[in-house]
Amino acid sequence: MDRGGCKSTKPSCILNTVTGGIQVQDLDCCVPNCQAKPYAPAGTRSVCKDHFIGFLTWRRRRGPQMFHTYAGMTMPERDGIAAEWMKTLRIDEVPATAPKL
């Protein structure tokens, strides 16, 4: 597998190659206020394991055709589907200043 000159086997390096050479490495899940580490791609960005399972469930509920359509899309084309899914999420507000323990 060509990794675009990257010799690392870390998922973030492999993911960057799969997404067409985009060099932005996701350090956190792309869902607002989620600090979990990336697990899988959702378009050209990454989501944590919990959000990825939710994304798969949402796609499954839209019907079997969604999986065939999504599989045939390029990573940038999948951004629209991921954005549509993100609109369905309830975002929990995080206080601006967390109390110190």
Legacy VTK file of the C-alpha trace (Angstrom):
# vtk DataFile Version 3.0
C-alpha trace
ASCII
DATASET POLYDATA
POINTS 101 float
0.000 0.000 0.000
1.370 3.370 -0.990
1.296 5.715 1.980
2.495 8.821 0.184
5.998 8.620 1.621
4.796 7.983 5.165
6.579 5.031 6.750
4.331 4.971 9.805
1.651 2.329 10.253
-0.400 4.615 12.475
-4.052 4.841 11.351
-3.842 8.641 11.035
-1.097 8.353 8.412
-2.919 5.618 6.505
-6.181 7.582 6.726
-4.527 10.666 5.272
-3.400 8.625 2.276
-6.841 7.076 1.805
-8.515 10.508 1.859
-6.532 11.656 -1.131
-3.402 12.962 0.525
-5.050 15.499 2.805
-2.323 16.243 5.317
-4.533 17.375 8.206
-4.335 14.745 10.903
-7.430 14.491 13.050
-6.447 14.496 16.698
-10.020 14.315 17.969
-13.378 13.113 16.727
-14.920 15.615 14.275
-18.173 15.751 16.279
-18.287 19.014 18.278
-17.353 18.673 21.970
-16.094 15.080 21.513
-12.496 14.637 22.634
-12.228 10.900 21.837
-9.457 9.684 19.550
-10.295 9.026 15.886
-11.373 5.505 15.002
-12.671 5.549 11.428
-13.257 7.949 8.533
-16.513 9.806 7.953
-15.903 11.498 4.640
-12.531 13.236 4.774
-12.684 13.626 8.555
-12.566 11.078 11.383
-14.961 10.010 14.114
-14.485 8.081 17.350
-15.714 4.510 17.750
-19.003 5.453 19.454
-19.891 8.019 16.792
-18.821 5.635 14.010
-21.253 3.002 15.287
-23.967 5.675 15.379
-23.085 6.698 11.813
-23.374 3.089 10.613
-26.705 2.672 12.415
-28.044 5.884 10.855
-26.982 4.725 7.380
-28.520 1.280 7.935
-31.858 2.867 8.878
-31.834 4.788 5.592
-31.959 1.480 3.727
-29.642 -1.025 2.067
-29.215 1.197 -0.986
-27.366 3.730 1.194
-24.525 1.244 1.763
-24.123 0.612 -1.979
-24.293 4.311 -2.821
-21.874 5.281 -0.024
-19.404 2.544 -0.989
-19.204 3.909 -4.546
-18.473 7.490 -3.457
-15.061 9.100 -3.140
-14.021 10.376 0.277
-14.817 14.041 -0.506
-18.245 13.008 -1.880
-18.974 11.247 1.413
-18.639 14.563 3.279
-22.214 15.467 2.319
-23.560 12.250 3.846
-21.470 12.749 6.992
-22.668 16.370 7.270
-26.291 15.236 6.951
-25.725 12.672 9.727
-24.050 15.253 11.974
-27.168 17.452 11.736
-29.124 14.651 13.441
-26.817 14.547 16.479
-27.681 16.182 19.763
-24.622 18.126 20.852
-24.136 18.354 24.601
-22.863 21.736 25.673
-19.564 21.749 27.521
-19.117 24.544 30.072
-16.557 27.153 29.019
-14.684 26.837 32.309
-14.817 23.474 33.977
-14.750 23.499 37.778
-11.420 22.397 39.252
-11.506 19.326 41.458
LINES 1 102
101 0 1 2 3 4 5 6 7 8 9 10 11 12 13 14 15 16 17 18 19 20 21 22 23 24 25 26 27 28 29 30 31 32 33 34 35 36 37 38 39 40 41 42 43 44 45 46 47 48 49 50 51 52 53 54 55 56 57 58 59 60 61 62 63 64 65 66 67 68 69 70 71 72 73 74 75 76 77 78 79 80 81 82 83 84 85 86 87 88 89 90 91 92 93 94 95 96 97 98 99 100
